[in-house]
Amino acid sequence: MISGLLCGLIQVYMLVLIARAVTSWFPVRPGSPFASVTRVLIDLTEPVLAPIRRVIPPAGMFDLSFMVLFFGLVLVRGAICGR
């Protein structure tokens, strides 16, 4: 029961991370509906990404903190969910 809930939460958070990565590729005009969606995605992911970014700084244009977090979640999900 608990592991199923954790698996679901991890999966949803991974989708939020992917959505943030995709939205970062497009310019956002302040005040547009897309800007509020982008803000929510940033608010949900930045508290986890910022500490990782302090340890692993961006490599040029590439933010490696996203990949570290994403693959870490894949490993945790595999350990908990058995997938």
Distance bins in CASP14 RR format, pairs under 12 A and 6 or more apart:
PFRMAT RR
TARGET T0000
AUTHOR 0000-0000-0000
RMODE 2
METHOD distances of the structure
MODEL  1
1 7 0 0 0 0 0 1 0 0 0 0 0
1 8 0 0 0 0 0 1 0 0 0 0 0
2 8 0 0 0 0 0 1 0 0 0 0 0
2 9 0 0 0 0 0 1 0 0 0 0 0
2 80 0 0 0 0 1 0 0 0 0 0 0
2 81 0 0 0 0 0 1 0 0 0 0 0
3 9 0 0 0 0 0 1 0 0 0 0 0
3 10 0 0 0 0 0 1 0 0 0 0 0
3 76 0 0 0 0 0 1 0 0 0 0 0
3 77 0 0 0 0 0 1 0 0 0 0 0
3 78 0 0 0 0 0 1 0 0 0 0 0
3 79 0 0 0 0 1 0 0 0 0 0 0
3 80 1 0 1 0 0 0 0 0 0 0 0
3 81 1 0 0 1 0 0 0 0 0 0 0
3 82 0 0 0 0 1 0 0 0 0 0 0
3 83 0 0 0 0 0 1 0 0 0 0 0
4 10 0 0 0 0 1 0 0 0 0 0 0
4 11 0 0 0 0 1 0 0 0 0 0 0
4 77 0 0 0 0 0 1 0 0 0 0 0
4 80 1 0 0 1 0 0 0 0 0 0 0
4 81 1 0 0 1 0 0 0 0 0 0 0
4 82 0 0 0 0 0 1 0 0 0 0 0
4 83 0 0 0 0 0 1 0 0 0 0 0
5 11 0 0 0 0 0 1 0 0 0 0 0
5 12 0 0 0 0 0 1 0 0 0 0 0
5 80 0 0 0 0 0 1 0 0 0 0 0
5 81 0 0 0 0 0 1 0 0 0 0 0
6 12 0 0 0 0 0 1 0 0 0 0 0
6 13 0 0 0 0 0 1 0 0 0 0 0
6 73 0 0 0 0 0 1 0 0 0 0 0
6 76 0 0 0 0 1 0 0 0 0 0 0
6 77 0 0 0 0 1 0 0 0 0 0 0
6 78 0 0 0 0 0 1 0 0 0 0 0
6 79 0 0 0 0 0 1 0 0 0 0 0
6 80 1 0 1 0 0 0 0 0 0 0 0
6 81 1 0 0 1 0 0 0 0 0 0 0
6 82 0 0 0 0 0 1 0 0 0 0 0
7 13 0 0 0 0 0 1 0 0 0 0 0
7 14 0 0 0 0 0 1 0 0 0 0 0
7 73 0 0 0 0 0 1 0 0 0 0 0
7 74 0 0 0 0 0 1 0 0 0 0 0
7 76 0 0 0 0 1 0 0 0 0 0 0
7 77 1 0 0 1 0 0 0 0 0 0 0
7 78 0 0 0 0 1 0 0 0 0 0 0
7 79 0 0 0 0 0 1 0 0 0 0 0
7 80 1 0 1 0 0 0 0 0 0 0 0
7 81 1 0 1 0 0 0 0 0 0 0 0
7 82 0 0 0 0 1 0 0 0 0 0 0
7 83 0 0 0 0 1 0 0 0 0 0 0
8 14 0 0 0 0 1 0 0 0 0 0 0
8 15 0 0 0 0 1 0 0 0 0 0 0
8 73 0 0 0 0 0 1 0 0 0 0 0
8 76 0 0 0 0 0 1 0 0 0 0 0
8 77 0 0 0 0 1 0 0 0 0 0 0
8 80 0 0 0 0 1 0 0 0 0 0 0
8 81 0 0 0 0 1 0 0 0 0 0 0
8 83 0 0 0 0 0 1 0 0 0 0 0
9 15 0 0 0 0 0 1 0 0 0 0 0
9 16 0 0 0 0 0 1 0 0 0 0 0
9 44 0 0 0 0 0 1 0 0 0 0 0
9 73 0 0 0 0 0 1 0 0 0 0 0
9 76 0 0 0 0 0 1 0 0 0 0 0
9 77 0 0 0 0 1 0 0 0 0 0 0
9 80 0 0 0 0 0 1 0 0 0 0 0
9 81 0 0 0 0 0 1 0 0 0 0 0
10 16 0 0 0 0 0 1 0 0 0 0 0
10 17 0 0 0 0 0 1 0 0 0 0 0
10 48 0 0 0 0 0 1 0 0 0 0 0
10 69 0 0 0 0 0 1 0 0 0 0 0
10 70 0 0 0 0 0 1 0 0 0 0 0
10 72 0 0 0 0 1 0 0 0 0 0 0
10 73 1 0 1 0 0 0 0 0 0 0 0
10 74 0 0 0 0 1 0 0 0 0 0 0
10 75 0 0 0 0 0 1 0 0 0 0 0
10 76 1 0 0 1 0 0 0 0 0 0 0
10 77 1 0 1 0 0 0 0 0 0 0 0
10 78 0 0 0 0 1 0 0 0 0 0 0
10 79 0 0 0 0 0 1 0 0 0 0 0
10 80 1 0 0 1 0 0 0 0 0 0 0
10 81 1 0 0 1 0 0 0 0 0 0 0
10 82 0 0 0 0 0 1 0 0 0 0 0
10 83 0 0 0 0 0 1 0 0 0 0 0
11 17 0 0 0 0 0 1 0 0 0 0 0
11 18 0 0 0 0 0 1 0 0 0 0 0
11 70 0 0 0 0 0 1 0 0 0 0 0
11 73 0 0 0 0 1 0 0 0 0 0 0
11 74 0 0 0 0 0 1 0 0 0 0 0
11 76 0 0 0 0 0 1 0 0 0 0 0
11 77 1 0 0 1 0 0 0 0 0 0 0
11 78 0 0 0 0 0 1 0 0 0 0 0
11 80 0 0 0 0 0 1 0 0 0 0 0
11 81 0 0 0 0 1 0 0 0 0 0 0
11 83 0 0 0 0 1 0 0 0 0 0 0
12 18 0 0 0 0 0 1 0 0 0 0 0
12 19 0 0 0 0 0 1 0 0 0 0 0
12 44 0 0 0 0 1 0 0 0 0 0 0
12 73 0 0 0 0 0 1 0 0 0 0 0
12 77 0 0 0 0 0 1 0 0 0 0 0
13 19 0 0 0 0 0 1 0 0 0 0 0
13 20 0 0 0 0 0 1 0 0 0 0 0
13 41 0 0 0 0 0 1 0 0 0 0 0
13 44 1 0 0 1 0 0 0 0 0 0 0
13 45 0 0 0 0 1 0 0 0 0 0 0
13 47 0 0 0 0 0 1 0 0 0 0 0
13 48 0 0 0 0 1 0 0 0 0 0 0
13 49 0 0 0 0 0 1 0 0 0 0 0
13 69 0 0 0 0 1 0 0 0 0 0 0
13 70 0 0 0 0 1 0 0 0 0 0 0
13 72 0 0 0 0 0 1 0 0 0 0 0
13 73 1 0 0 1 0 0 0 0 0 0 0
13 74 0 0 0 0 0 1 0 0 0 0 0
13 76 0 0 0 0 0 1 0 0 0 0 0
13 77 0 0 0 0 1 0 0 0 0 0 0
14 20 0 0 0 0 0 1 0 0 0 0 0
14 21 0 0 0 0 0 1 0 0 0 0 0
14 44 0 0 0 0 0 1 0 0 0 0 0
14 45 0 0 0 0 0 1 0 0 0 0 0
14 48 0 0 0 0 0 1 0 0 0 0 0
14 66 0 0 0 0 0 1 0 0 0 0 0
14 69 0 0 0 0 1 0 0 0 0 0 0
14 70 1 0 0 1 0 0 0 0 0 0 0
14 71 0 0 0 0 0 1 0 0 0 0 0
14 72 0 0 0 0 1 0 0 0 0 0 0
14 73 1 0 1 0 0 0 0 0 0 0 0
14 74 1 0 0 1 0 0 0 0 0 0 0
14 75 0 0 0 0 0 1 0 0 0 0 0
14 76 0 0 0 0 0 1 0 0 0 0 0
14 77 1 0 0 1 0 0 0 0 0 0 0
14 78 0 0 0 0 0 1 0 0 0 0 0
14 81 0 0 0 0 0 1 0 0 0 0 0
15 21 0 0 0 0 0 1 0 0 0 0 0
15 22 0 0 0 0 0 1 0 0 0 0 0
15 41 0 0 0 0 0 1 0 0 0 0 0
15 44 0 0 0 0 0 1 0 0 0 0 0
15 45 0 0 0 0 0 1 0 0 0 0 0
15 70 0 0 0 0 0 1 0 0 0 0 0
15 73 0 0 0 0 0 1 0 0 0 0 0
16 22 0 0 0 0 0 1 0 0 0 0 0
16 23 0 0 0 0 0 1 0 0 0 0 0
16 37 0 0 0 0 0 1 0 0 0 0 0
16 38 0 0 0 0 0 1 0 0 0 0 0
16 40 0 0 0 0 1 0 0 0 0 0 0
16 41 1 0 0 1 0 0 0 0 0 0 0
16 42 0 0 0 0 0 1 0 0 0 0 0
16 43 0 0 0 0 0 1 0 0 0 0 0
16 44 1 0 1 0 0 0 0 0 0 0 0
16 45 1 0 0 1 0 0 0 0 0 0 0
16 46 0 0 0 0 0 1 0 0 0 0 0
16 48 0 0 0 0 0 1 0 0 0 0 0
16 49 0 0 0 0 0 1 0 0 0 0 0
16 66 0 0 0 0 0 1 0 0 0 0 0
16 69 0 0 0 0 0 1 0 0 0 0 0
16 70 0 0 0 0 0 1 0 0 0 0 0
16 73 0 0 0 0 0 1 0 0 0 0 0
17 23 0 0 0 0 0 1 0 0 0 0 0
17 24 0 0 0 0 0 1 0 0 0 0 0
17 41 0 0 0 0 1 0 0 0 0 0 0
17 42 0 0 0 0 0 1 0 0 0 0 0
17 44 0 0 0 0 1 0 0 0 0 0 0
17 45 1 0 1 0 0 0 0 0 0 0 0
17 46 0 0 0 0 0 1 0 0 0 0 0
17 48 0 0 0 0 1 0 0 0 0 0 0
17 49 0 0 0 0 1 0 0 0 0 0 0
17 52 0 0 0 0 0 1 0 0 0 0 0
17 63 0 0 0 0 0 1 0 0 0 0 0
17 65 0 0 0 0 0 1 0 0 0 0 0
17 66 1 0 0 1 0 0 0 0 0 0 0
17 67 0 0 0 0 1 0 0 0 0 0 0
17 68 0 0 0 0 0 1 0 0 0 0 0
17 69 1 0 0 1 0 0 0 0 0 0 0
17 70 1 0 1 0 0 0 0 0 0 0 0
17 71 0 0 0 0 0 1 0 0 0 0 0
17 72 0 0 0 0 0 1 0 0 0 0 0
17 73 1 0 0 1 0 0 0 0 0 0 0
17 74 0 0 0 0 0 1 0 0 0 0 0
18 24 0 0 0 0 0 1 0 0 0 0 0
18 25 0 0 0 0 0 1 0 0 0 0 0
18 41 0 0 0 0 1 0 0 0 0 0 0
18 45 0 0 0 0 0 1 0 0 0 0 0
18 66 0 0 0 0 1 0 0 0 0 0 0
18 67 0 0 0 0 0 1 0 0 0 0 0
18 69 0 0 0 0 0 1 0 0 0 0 0
18 70 0 0 0 0 1 0 0 0 0 0 0
18 73 0 0 0 0 0 1 0 0 0 0 0
18 74 0 0 0 0 0 1 0 0 0 0 0
19 25 0 0 0 0 0 1 0 0 0 0 0
19 26 0 0 0 0 0 1 0 0 0 0 0
19 34 0 0 0 0 0 1 0 0 0 0 0
19 37 0 0 0 0 1 0 0 0 0 0 0
19 38 0 0 0 0 1 0 0 0 0 0 0
19 40 0 0 0 0 1 0 0 0 0 0 0
19 41 1 0 1 0 0 0 0 0 0 0 0
19 42 0 0 0 0 0 1 0 0 0 0 0
19 44 0 0 0 0 1 0 0 0 0 0 0
19 45 0 0 0 0 1 0 0 0 0 0 0
19 66 0 0 0 0 0 1 0 0 0 0 0
20 26 0 0 0 0 0 1 0 0 0 0 0
20 28 0 0 0 0 0 1 0 0 0 0 0
20 37 0 0 0 0 1 0 0 0 0 0 0
20 38 1 0 0 1 0 0 0 0 0 0 0
20 39 0 0 0 0 0 1 0 0 0 0 0
20 40 0 0 0 0 1 0 0 0 0 0 0
20 41 1 0 1 0 0 0 0 0 0 0 0
20 42 1 0 0 1 0 0 0 0 0 0 0
20 43 0 0 0 0 0 1 0 0 0 0 0
20 44 1 0 0 1 0 0 0 0 0 0 0
20 45 1 0 1 0 0 0 0 0 0 0 0
20 46 0 0 0 0 1 0 0 0 0 0 0
20 48 0 0 0 0 0 1 0 0 0 0 0
20 49 0 0 0 0 1 0 0 0 0 0 0
20 63 0 0 0 0 0 1 0 0 0 0 0
20 65 0 0 0 0 0 1 0 0 0 0 0
20 66 1 0 0 1 0 0 0 0 0 0 0
20 69 0 0 0 0 0 1 0 0 0 0 0
20 70 0 0 0 0 0 1 0 0 0 0 0
21 38 0 0 0 0 0 1 0 0 0 0 0
21 41 0 0 0 0 1 0 0 0 0 0 0
21 42 0 0 0 0 0 1 0 0 0 0 0
21 45 0 0 0 0 1 0 0 0 0 0 0
21 49 0 0 0 0 0 1 0 0 0 0 0
21 62 0 0 0 0 0 1 0 0 0 0 0
21 63 0 0 0 0 1 0 0 0 0 0 0
21 65 0 0 0 0 0 1 0 0 0 0 0
21 66 1 0 0 1 0 0 0 0 0 0 0
21 67 0 0 0 0 1 0 0 0 0 0 0
21 69 0 0 0 0 0 1 0 0 0 0 0
21 70 0 0 0 0 1 0 0 0 0 0 0
22 34 0 0 0 0 0 1 0 0 0 0 0
22 37 0 0 0 0 0 1 0 0 0 0 0
22 38 0 0 0 0 0 1 0 0 0 0 0
22 41 0 0 0 0 1 0 0 0 0 0 0
22 66 0 0 0 0 0 1 0 0 0 0 0
23 32 0 0 0 0 0 1 0 0 0 0 0
23 34 1 0 0 1 0 0 0 0 0 0 0
23 35 0 0 0 0 1 0 0 0 0 0 0
23 36 0 0 0 0 0 1 0 0 0 0 0
23 37 1 0 0 1 0 0 0 0 0 0 0
23 38 1 0 1 0 0 0 0 0 0 0 0
23 39 0 0 0 0 0 1 0 0 0 0 0
23 40 0 0 0 0 0 1 0 0 0 0 0
23 41 1 0 0 1 0 0 0 0 0 0 0
23 42 0 0 0 0 1 0 0 0 0 0 0
23 44 0 0 0 0 0 1 0 0 0 0 0
23 45 0 0 0 0 0 1 0 0 0 0 0
24 38 0 0 0 0 1 0 0 0 0 0 0
24 41 0 0 0 0 1 0 0 0 0 0 0
24 42 0 0 0 0 1 0 0 0 0 0 0
24 45 0 0 0 0 0 1 0 0 0 0 0
24 46 0 0 0 0 0 1 0 0 0 0 0
24 49 0 0 0 0 0 1 0 0 0 0 0
24 61 0 0 0 0 0 1 0 0 0 0 0
24 62 0 0 0 0 0 1 0 0 0 0 0
24 63 0 0 0 0 1 0 0 0 0 0 0
24 66 0 0 0 0 1 0 0 0 0 0 0
25 38 0 0 0 0 0 1 0 0 0 0 0
25 61 0 0 0 0 0 1 0 0 0 0 0
26 32 0 0 0 0 0 1 0 0 0 0 0
26 34 1 0 0 1 0 0 0 0 0 0 0
26 35 0 0 0 0 0 1 0 0 0 0 0
26 37 0 0 0 0 0 1 0 0 0 0 0
26 38 0 0 0 0 1 0 0 0 0 0 0
27 34 0 0 0 0 1 0 0 0 0 0 0
27 35 0 0 0 0 0 1 0 0 0 0 0
27 38 0 0 0 0 0 1 0 0 0 0 0
28 34 1 0 1 0 0 0 0 0 0 0 0
28 35 1 0 1 0 0 0 0 0 0 0 0
28 36 0 0 0 0 1 0 0 0 0 0 0
28 37 0 0 0 0 1 0 0 0 0 0 0
28 38 1 0 1 0 0 0 0 0 0 0 0
28 39 0 0 0 0 1 0 0 0 0 0 0
28 41 0 0 0 0 0 1 0 0 0 0 0
28 42 0 0 0 0 0 1 0 0 0 0 0
29 35 1 0 0 1 0 0 0 0 0 0 0
29 36 0 0 0 0 0 1 0 0 0 0 0
29 38 0 0 0 0 0 1 0 0 0 0 0
30 36 0 0 0 0 1 0 0 0 0 0 0
30 38 0 0 0 0 0 1 0 0 0 0 0
30 39 0 0 0 0 1 0 0 0 0 0 0
31 37 0 0 0 0 0 1 0 0 0 0 0
31 38 0 0 0 0 0 1 0 0 0 0 0
31 39 0 0 0 0 1 0 0 0 0 0 0
32 38 0 0 0 0 1 0 0 0 0 0 0
32 39 0 0 0 0 0 1 0 0 0 0 0
33 39 0 0 0 0 0 1 0 0 0 0 0
33 40 0 0 0 0 0 1 0 0 0 0 0
34 40 0 0 0 0 0 1 0 0 0 0 0
34 41 0 0 0 0 0 1 0 0 0 0 0
35 41 0 0 0 0 0 1 0 0 0 0 0
35 42 0 0 0 0 0 1 0 0 0 0 0
36 42 0 0 0 0 0 1 0 0 0 0 0
36 43 0 0 0 0 0 1 0 0 0 0 0
37 43 0 0 0 0 0 1 0 0 0 0 0
37 44 0 0 0 0 0 1 0 0 0 0 0
38 44 0 0 0 0 0 1 0 0 0 0 0
38 45 0 0 0 0 0 1 0 0 0 0 0
38 46 0 0 0 0 0 1 0 0 0 0 0
39 45 0 0 0 0 0 1 0 0 0 0 0
39 46 0 0 0 0 0 1 0 0 0 0 0
40 46 0 0 0 0 0 1 0 0 0 0 0
41 49 0 0 0 0 0 1 0 0 0 0 0
41 66 0 0 0 0 0 1 0 0 0 0 0
42 48 0 0 0 0 0 1 0 0 0 0 0
42 49 0 0 0 0 1 0 0 0 0 0 0
42 50 0 0 0 0 0 1 0 0 0 0 0
43 49 0 0 0 0 0 1 0 0 0 0 0
43 50 0 0 0 0 0 1 0 0 0 0 0
45 51 0 0 0 0 0 1 0 0 0 0 0
45 52 0 0 0 0 0 1 0 0 0 0 0
45 53 0 0 0 0 0 1 0 0 0 0 0
45 63 0 0 0 0 0 1 0 0 0 0 0
45 65 0 0 0 0 1 0 0 0 0 0 0
45 66 0 0 0 0 1 0 0 0 0 0 0
45 69 0 0 0 0 1 0 0 0 0 0 0
45 70 0 0 0 0 0 1 0 0 0 0 0
45 73 0 0 0 0 0 1 0 0 0 0 0
46 52 0 0 0 0 0 1 0 0 0 0 0
46 53 0 0 0 0 1 0 0 0 0 0 0
46 63 0 0 0 0 0 1 0 0 0 0 0
46 65 0 0 0 0 0 1 0 0 0 0 0
46 66 0 0 0 0 0 1 0 0 0 0 0
46 69 0 0 0 0 0 1 0 0 0 0 0
47 53 0 0 0 0 0 1 0 0 0 0 0
47 69 0 0 0 0 0 1 0 0 0 0 0
48 54 0 0 0 0 0 1 0 0 0 0 0
48 65 0 0 0 0 1 0 0 0 0 0 0
48 66 0 0 0 0 0 1 0 0 0 0 0
48 68 0 0 0 0 0 1 0 0 0 0 0
48 69 1 0 0 1 0 0 0 0 0 0 0
48 70 0 0 0 0 0 1 0 0 0 0 0
48 72 0 0 0 0 0 1 0 0 0 0 0
48 73 0 0 0 0 1 0 0 0 0 0 0
49 55 0 0 0 0 0 1 0 0 0 0 0
49 56 0 0 0 0 0 1 0 0 0 0 0
49 58 0 0 0 0 0 1 0 0 0 0 0
49 63 1 0 0 1 0 0 0 0 0 0 0
49 64 0 0 0 0 0 1 0 0 0 0 0
49 65 1 0 1 0 0 0 0 0 0 0 0
49 66 1 0 0 1 0 0 0 0 0 0 0
49 67 0 0 0 0 0 1 0 0 0 0 0
49 68 0 0 0 0 1 0 0 0 0 0 0
49 69 1 0 0 1 0 0 0 0 0 0 0
49 70 0 0 0 0 0 1 0 0 0 0 0
49 73 0 0 0 0 0 1 0 0 0 0 0
50 56 0 0 0 0 0 1 0 0 0 0 0
50 57 0 0 0 0 0 1 0 0 0 0 0
50 63 0 0 0 0 0 1 0 0 0 0 0
50 65 0 0 0 0 1 0 0 0 0 0 0
50 66 0 0 0 0 0 1 0 0 0 0 0
50 69 0 0 0 0 0 1 0 0 0 0 0
51 65 0 0 0 0 1 0 0 0 0 0 0
51 68 0 0 0 0 0 1 0 0 0 0 0
51 69 0 0 0 0 1 0 0 0 0 0 0
52 58 0 0 0 0 0 1 0 0 0 0 0
52 63 0 0 0 0 1 0 0 0 0 0 0
52 64 0 0 0 0 1 0 0 0 0 0 0
52 65 1 1 0 0 0 0 0 0 0 0 0
52 66 0 0 0 0 1 0 0 0 0 0 0
52 67 0 0 0 0 1 0 0 0 0 0 0
52 68 1 0 1 0 0 0 0 0 0 0 0
52 69 1 0 1 0 0 0 0 0 0 0 0
52 70 0 0 0 0 0 1 0 0 0 0 0
52 71 0 0 0 0 0 1 0 0 0 0 0
52 72 0 0 0 0 1 0 0 0 0 0 0
52 73 0 0 0 0 0 1 0 0 0 0 0
53 59 0 0 0 0 0 1 0 0 0 0 0
53 62 0 0 0 0 0 1 0 0 0 0 0
53 63 1 0 0 1 0 0 0 0 0 0 0
53 64 0 0 0 0 1 0 0 0 0 0 0
53 65 1 0 1 0 0 0 0 0 0 0 0
53 66 0 0 0 0 1 0 0 0 0 0 0
53 67 0 0 0 0 0 1 0 0 0 0 0
53 68 0 0 0 0 1 0 0 0 0 0 0
53 69 0 0 0 0 1 0 0 0 0 0 0
54 65 0 0 0 0 1 0 0 0 0 0 0
54 68 0 0 0 0 0 1 0 0 0 0 0
55 64 0 0 0 0 1 0 0 0 0 0 0
55 65 0 0 0 0 1 0 0 0 0 0 0
55 68 0 0 0 0 1 0 0 0 0 0 0
55 69 0 0 0 0 0 1 0 0 0 0 0
56 62 0 0 0 0 0 1 0 0 0 0 0
56 63 0 0 0 0 1 0 0 0 0 0 0
56 64 1 0 1 0 0 0 0 0 0 0 0
56 65 1 0 1 0 0 0 0 0 0 0 0
56 66 0 0 0 0 0 1 0 0 0 0 0
56 67 0 0 0 0 1 0 0 0 0 0 0
56 68 1 0 1 0 0 0 0 0 0 0 0
56 69 0 0 0 0 1 0 0 0 0 0 0
57 63 0 0 0 0 1 0 0 0 0 0 0
57 64 0 0 0 0 1 0 0 0 0 0 0
57 65 0 0 0 0 1 0 0 0 0 0 0
57 68 0 0 0 0 0 1 0 0 0 0 0
58 64 1 0 0 1 0 0 0 0 0 0 0
58 65 1 0 0 1 0 0 0 0 0 0 0
58 66 0 0 0 0 1 0 0 0 0 0 0
58 67 0 0 0 0 0 1 0 0 0 0 0
58 68 0 0 0 0 0 1 0 0 0 0 0
59 65 0 0 0 0 0 1 0 0 0 0 0
59 66 0 0 0 0 0 1 0 0 0 0 0
59 67 0 0 0 0 0 1 0 0 0 0 0
59 68 0 0 0 0 0 1 0 0 0 0 0
62 68 0 0 0 0 0 1 0 0 0 0 0
63 69 0 0 0 0 0 1 0 0 0 0 0
63 70 0 0 0 0 0 1 0 0 0 0 0
64 70 0 0 0 0 0 1 0 0 0 0 0
64 71 0 0 0 0 0 1 0 0 0 0 0
65 71 0 0 0 0 0 1 0 0 0 0 0
65 72 0 0 0 0 0 1 0 0 0 0 0
66 72 0 0 0 0 0 1 0 0 0 0 0
66 73 0 0 0 0 0 1 0 0 0 0 0
67 73 0 0 0 0 0 1 0 0 0 0 0
67 74 0 0 0 0 0 1 0 0 0 0 0
68 74 0 0 0 0 0 1 0 0 0 0 0
68 75 0 0 0 0 0 1 0 0 0 0 0
69 75 0 0 0 0 0 1 0 0 0 0 0
69 76 0 0 0 0 0 1 0 0 0 0 0
70 76 0 0 0 0 0 1 0 0 0 0 0
70 77 0 0 0 0 0 1 0 0 0 0 0
71 77 0 0 0 0 0 1 0 0 0 0 0
71 78 0 0 0 0 0 1 0 0 0 0 0
72 78 0 0 0 0 1 0 0 0 0 0 0
72 79 0 0 0 0 1 0 0 0 0 0 0
72 80 0 0 0 0 0 1 0 0 0 0 0
73 79 0 0 0 0 0 1 0 0 0 0 0
73 80 0 0 0 0 0 1 0 0 0 0 0
73 81 0 0 0 0 0 1 0 0 0 0 0
74 80 0 0 0 0 0 1 0 0 0 0 0
74 81 0 0 0 0 0 1 0 0 0 0 0
74 82 0 0 0 0 0 1 0 0 0 0 0
74 83 0 0 0 0 1 0 0 0 0 0 0
75 81 0 0 0 0 0 1 0 0 0 0 0
75 82 0 0 0 0 0 1 0 0 0 0 0
75 83 0 0 0 0 0 1 0 0 0 0 0
76 82 0 0 0 0 0 1 0 0 0 0 0
76 83 0 0 0 0 0 1 0 0 0 0 0
77 83 1 0 0 1 0 0 0 0 0 0 0
END
